[in-house]
Amino acid sequence: MGKLTATAVKAAKAAGRYGDGDGLYLLVGPTGARSWVLRAQKDGKRRDIGLGSAAKVPLALARDRAAKARSQIEVGIDPVAERRKAAGIPTVREAAALVHAETRKGWRNGKHDKQWLSSLETHCFPAIGDVSVSDLDGPAVRDVLASIWLTKPETARRIRQRIISIVDWSVAKGYRDVPLAMAAIDKSLPRQKRTDRHHEALPYAALPDFMAKLRSRESVGRVALEFLILTAARSGEVRGATWAEIDLEAALWTIPAARMKAEREHVIPLSDAALRVLERAKQWRAMTTSDGALIFPGMKRDKPISDMTLTKVMRDMELTAVPHGFRSSFKDWASETTSFPNELSEAALAHAIPNKSEAAYRRGNMLEKRRVMMGAWCRFSLGQESSTVTLIGRAISA
């Protein structure tokens, strides 16, 4: 028989811990709230297991639950985990997998897809992966972030956002009542030192010599990089380009919105030099099916070349600049050596227009003006620049 009685439980008003025996306690908080707790010990480790509110769980039921929990512990079963499974509440690890499966369909970046779970597996799950999403609290999340907040700031910020997504999903699914108090967590973390990060670019003046060396050998990576430079496009846009997007007769490359960073269709006028690159790329057309028809296929059938393929070309040429940096080279060339209007080069780079009024006014893509500018850029890149570049820019400005 236990030490407590039903009458004693009702009469317990003072804050404290009232023992019934065999590790079962009635806890009375400072506000008068009462709950049942089983204090158990296994392999030298002690833990308190909640058994419910005393207002809803009578003494007899509390004893039954305590007995069941002790039996589970003796055979190596975690009673808390078992209760969580019965309630259908997932752990942080399980919830992360569900959130990832639901949201990955809207991602365009395969690298982001892979990193989403792997970063959590490395930095998050060892500490809180097996915690129920209903039990996850601010201090636990704060400790996870604090361990890498200063040493791996970018990774820490991404994990922070992913944890928020998991918790918000859990609230929406009804697995927990409230989101995390992120404002308090953020204030408790040390201030990160911000550094401006830019993609290293090749100075535009060095471009003609670089292009000559690039064309000294022929490979799908080198040809793709040349096309990237001549069109001032992003790596992903070039690597995923298909023949269906190319209108050779009109000399246009139309990139669908689904493949654009700003999710808006982008049309690039193709210079004679860019068209000649495409002619050279036809040699790899047999490596893809007629449906996919990738312009720059990778080693695996119907798969594009990887981002590292383009980077490796530059590393083999002993350069620290990166493929994305050629967009900066183009912008610097247009700004510093020509009189082409700024909005023309911005349109060529498919940059979003922050000013809504300006964006509404400038709905046209200025295609023919951009065709002149891209032709001048290609001639400069190949060492064929004429003294008329500035005059052309002035004429377009007018």
C-alpha positions in Angstrom: 0.0 0.0 0.0 1.2 3.5 -0.8 1.6 6.2 1.8 -0.9 8.6 0.2 -4.6 8.5 0.2 -7.2 10.0 -2.1 -8.1 12.4 0.8 -4.5 13.4 1.4 -4.0 14.1 -2.3 -7.0 16.5 -2.3 -5.8 18.1 0.9 -2.3 18.7 -0.3 -2.1 22.5 -0.9 1.4 23.6 0.2 4.1 23.5 -2.5 6.4 20.5 -2.3 6.9 16.9 -3.1 4.7 14.2 -1.5 5.9 10.6 -1.7 3.6 7.6 -2.2 6.4 5.1 -2.4 8.3 3.2 -5.2 9.3 6.5 -6.7 5.8 7.9 -7.2 5.4 11.5 -6.1 2.7 14.1 -6.0 4.2 17.5 -7.0 2.5 20.7 -5.9 3.8 23.8 -7.5 3.9 27.4 -6.1 0.6 28.2 -7.9 -1.1 25.1 -6.5 -0.9 23.1 -9.7 -0.6 19.4 -8.9 0.9 16.6 -11.0 2.2 13.0 -10.7 5.9 12.2 -11.3 7.7 8.9 -11.2 11.4 9.1 -10.2 13.1 6.1 -11.7 16.7 5.0 -11.9 18.4 2.7 -14.4 22.1 2.0 -15.0 23.0 4.7 -12.6 20.9 7.4 -14.4 18.0 9.0 -12.6 15.1 10.7 -14.4 11.6 12.1 -13.6 8.8 10.8 -15.7 5.5 12.8 -15.8 2.4 10.8 -15.3 -0.3 13.5 -15.7 -2.1 16.1 -13.8 -3.5 15.2 -10.4 -6.7 17.0 -11.3 -7.3 14.5 -14.1 -5.4 11.4 -12.9 -6.6 9.9 -9.6 -4.3 8.2 -7.2 -5.2 4.7 -8.3 -4.5 5.4 -11.9 -1.2 7.2 -11.1 -0.1 4.0 -9.3 -1.0 1.9 -12.3 0.9 4.2 -14.6 3.9 4.2 -12.3 3.9 0.4 -12.1 3.7 0.1 -15.9 6.5 2.6 -16.4 8.8 0.8 -13.9 8.2 -2.5 -15.7 9.1 -0.9 -19.1 12.2 0.6 -17.7 13.3 -2.8 -16.3 13.2 -4.4 -19.7 14.9 -1.5 -21.4 11.9 0.3 -22.8 11.6 4.0 -22.6 8.1 4.7 -21.3 8.2 8.4 -22.4 9.0 7.3 -26.0 6.3 4.7 -25.9 3.7 7.1 -24.7 4.8 9.6 -27.4 4.4 6.9 -30.1 1.0 6.0 -28.8 0.0 9.7 -29.1 1.3 9.9 -32.6 3.6 12.8 -31.9 6.9 12.7 -33.9 10.4 13.3 -32.7 12.4 16.2 -34.1 14.1 13.8 -36.4 10.9 12.3 -37.7 9.3 15.7 -38.1 12.3 17.0 -40.1 11.9 14.1 -42.5 8.2 14.9 -43.0 8.8 18.6 -43.4 11.6 17.9 -45.9 9.4 15.6 -48.0 6.6 18.1 -48.1 8.7 21.2 -49.0 11.4 19.8 -51.3 9.0 19.7 -54.2 9.2 23.5 -54.4 13.0 23.7 -54.4 15.0 24.2 -57.6 18.4 23.7 -56.0 19.5 20.1 -55.7 22.4 21.0 -53.5 20.0 22.7 -51.0 17.8 19.6 -51.0 20.8 17.4 -49.9 22.1 19.9 -47.4 18.8 20.4 -45.7 18.7 17.1 -43.9 22.5 16.5 -43.7 23.2 19.7 -41.8 20.5 18.7 -39.2 21.9 15.2 -39.0 25.4 16.6 -38.2 24.6 19.5 -35.9 21.1 19.1 -34.6 20.0 15.5 -34.3 22.7 14.3 -31.9 21.4 16.6 -29.3 17.6 16.9 -29.9 16.8 14.5 -32.7 15.0 12.1 -30.4 13.1 14.8 -28.5 9.4 15.0 -29.1 8.4 18.1 -31.1 5.9 18.7 -28.3 8.7 18.7 -25.7 11.3 20.7 -27.6 12.1 23.9 -25.7 14.1 27.1 -26.2 17.1 26.2 -24.0 17.7 23.0 -26.0 17.5 24.8 -29.3 19.7 27.6 -28.0 22.4 25.1 -27.0 22.4 23.5 -30.4 22.9 26.8 -32.1 25.4 28.2 -29.6 27.8 25.3 -30.3 28.4 26.5 -33.9 27.1 30.1 -33.8 30.5 31.7 -34.0 32.6 28.9 -35.6 30.1 28.1 -38.5 27.8 31.2 -38.6 26.3 30.5 -42.0 25.5 26.9 -41.1 24.1 28.0 -37.8 21.7 30.5 -39.4 20.5 27.9 -41.8 19.9 25.3 -39.0 18.1 28.0 -37.1 15.7 28.5 -40.0 15.2 24.8 -40.5 14.3 24.3 -36.8 11.8 27.1 -37.0 10.3 25.4 -40.1 10.0 22.1 -38.2 8.4 23.7 -35.1 6.0 25.9 -37.1 5.0 22.7 -39.0 4.4 21.0 -35.7 2.2 23.8 -34.5 0.2 23.7 -37.7 -0.2 19.9 -37.4 -1.4 20.2 -33.8 1.6 18.4 -32.2 2.4 21.4 -30.1 0.6 24.5 -28.9 3.1 27.3 -29.4 6.1 28.1 -31.5 9.6 28.6 -30.1 10.4 32.0 -28.5 13.0 32.7 -31.1 13.4 36.4 -30.0 14.6 35.3 -26.6 16.9 32.6 -28.2 18.4 35.1 -30.6 19.1 37.6 -27.8 20.9 35.0 -25.8 23.4 34.2 -28.6 26.6 36.2 -29.1 26.7 38.7 -32.0 28.2 37.2 -35.2 30.8 39.2 -37.0 29.3 40.0 -40.4 31.6 39.9 -43.5 30.6 40.9 -47.0 31.0 37.9 -49.2 31.3 38.4 -53.0 31.9 35.8 -55.7 35.5 36.4 -56.8 35.6 37.7 -60.3 38.1 37.8 -63.1 39.0 41.4 -64.0 37.3 42.2 -67.3 40.6 43.4 -68.7 42.0 39.9 -68.3 39.1 38.3 -70.1 40.4 38.2 -73.7 43.6 36.3 -72.6 41.5 34.0 -70.5 39.1 33.2 -73.4 42.0 32.4 -75.7 43.3 29.9 -73.1 39.8 28.5 -72.5 39.4 27.8 -76.2 42.8 26.1 -76.5 41.1 22.8 -75.6 37.6 21.4 -76.2 35.4 19.8 -73.5 31.8 20.1 -72.5 32.9 22.1 -69.4 35.0 24.6 -71.3 32.3 25.1 -74.0 29.6 25.6 -71.3 31.8 28.1 -69.4 32.4 30.0 -72.6 28.6 30.1 -73.2 28.1 31.3 -69.6 30.6 34.2 -70.2 29.1 35.3 -73.5 25.5 35.3 -72.2 26.3 36.7 -68.6 24.0 33.9 -67.3 24.1 32.1 -64.0 25.7 28.6 -63.7 22.5 26.8 -63.1 20.8 28.5 -66.0 23.5 27.4 -68.4 23.9 23.9 -67.0 20.2 23.2 -67.2 19.8 24.7 -70.7 18.0 22.6 -73.3 17.8 22.9 -77.0 14.1 23.5 -76.7 14.9 26.8 -75.1 16.9 28.0 -78.1 15.5 29.7 -81.1 18.4 29.6 -83.5 16.6 31.4 -86.3 15.7 34.4 -84.0 19.0 34.0 -82.1 17.2 33.9 -78.7 17.5 31.9 -75.6 14.3 31.8 -73.5 14.8 30.5 -70.0 11.5 29.5 -68.4 10.5 31.1 -65.1 10.8 27.8 -63.2 14.6 27.8 -63.8 15.1 31.5 -63.0 16.2 32.8 -59.6 13.5 35.5 -59.7 11.0 33.0 -61.1 10.3 35.2 -64.1 11.0 34.2 -67.7 14.2 35.6 -69.1 15.0 36.1 -72.8 18.7 36.4 -73.8 19.6 37.7 -77.3 22.4 35.4 -78.7 25.3 37.0 -80.4 27.1 35.5 -83.3 29.8 34.2 -81.0 27.2 32.6 -78.7 25.6 30.9 -81.6 29.0 29.5 -82.7 29.4 28.1 -79.2 26.0 26.3 -79.6 27.1 24.9 -83.0 30.2 23.4 -81.2 27.9 22.0 -78.5 25.9 19.9 -81.0 28.5 17.2 -80.7 27.1 16.2 -77.3 23.5 16.2 -78.4 23.4 12.5 -78.8 24.2 12.0 -75.1 20.6 13.1 -74.1 17.2 11.9 -75.1 15.1 14.0 -77.5 12.8 14.9 -74.5 15.5 16.3 -72.2 17.9 17.5 -75.0 20.4 19.1 -72.6 22.9 21.4 -74.3 25.6 20.6 -71.9 25.1 17.0 -70.6 27.1 15.4 -67.8 28.6 12.0 -67.6 25.3 10.4 -66.6 22.7 10.2 -69.3 20.1 13.0 -69.2 21.9 14.7 -66.3 23.5 18.1 -66.7 27.1 18.8 -65.9 27.7 19.7 -62.3 28.6 23.1 -60.9 32.0 21.7 -60.0 32.7 20.9 -63.7 32.8 24.6 -64.5 34.7 25.4 -61.3 37.3 22.7 -62.1 37.9 24.3 -65.5 39.0 27.5 -63.7 41.0 25.6 -61.1 42.9 23.7 -63.8 43.8 27.1 -65.3 45.1 28.1 -61.8 42.5 30.8 -61.2 40.8 31.5 -57.8 37.9 33.3 -59.5 34.6 31.5 -59.8 32.1 31.1 -62.8 29.5 33.3 -61.1 32.1 36.0 -61.0 31.9 36.6 -64.7 28.6 38.3 -64.2 30.5 40.9 -62.1 33.1 41.1 -64.9 30.3 41.9 -67.4 28.8 44.5 -65.1 32.1 46.2 -64.4 32.9 46.2 -68.2 29.5 47.8 -69.0 29.8 50.4 -66.2 33.4 51.4 -66.6 34.2 51.2 -70.3 30.9 51.8 -72.1 28.0 54.2 -72.0 25.3 51.5 -72.0 22.6 52.5 -69.6 22.7 50.8 -66.2 19.1 49.5 -66.6 20.3 47.7 -69.8 23.0 45.7 -68.0 20.7 45.1 -65.1 18.1 43.6 -67.5 20.8 41.5 -69.1 21.6 40.1 -65.7 17.9 39.4 -64.9 18.2 41.4 -61.7 14.9 42.1 -59.9 13.9 45.8 -59.9 13.3 46.8 -56.2 11.3 49.9 -57.1 7.8 48.8 -58.0 7.0 52.0 -59.9 10.1 51.6 -62.0 9.4 47.9 -62.6 5.9 48.7 -63.8 7.2 51.4 -66.1 9.9 49.3 -67.5 8.0 46.2 -68.5 9.7 45.7 -71.8 12.8 43.6 -71.9 14.7 46.1 -74.2 15.6 43.1 -76.3 17.1 44.8 -79.4 19.1 47.2 -77.3 20.4 44.3 -75.2 21.3 42.5 -78.4 23.7 45.4 -79.4 25.2 45.4 -75.9 25.7 41.6 -75.8 27.3 41.7 -79.2 29.8 44.4 -77.9 30.5 42.3 -74.8 31.2 39.2 -76.8 33.6 41.1 -79.2 35.4 42.5 -76.2 35.6 39.1 -74.5 37.1 37.6 -77.6 39.6 40.4 -78.1 37.7 41.9 -81.0 36.5 45.1 -79.3 36.3 48.1 -81.6 36.5 51.8 -80.6 32.8 52.1 -81.4 31.6 50.4 -78.1 31.3 53.7 -76.3 29.6 55.3 -79.3 27.1 52.5 -79.5 26.4 52.9 -75.8 25.8 56.6 -76.2 23.5 56.0 -79.2 21.5 53.5 -77.1 21.3 56.0 -74.2 20.0 58.6 -76.5 
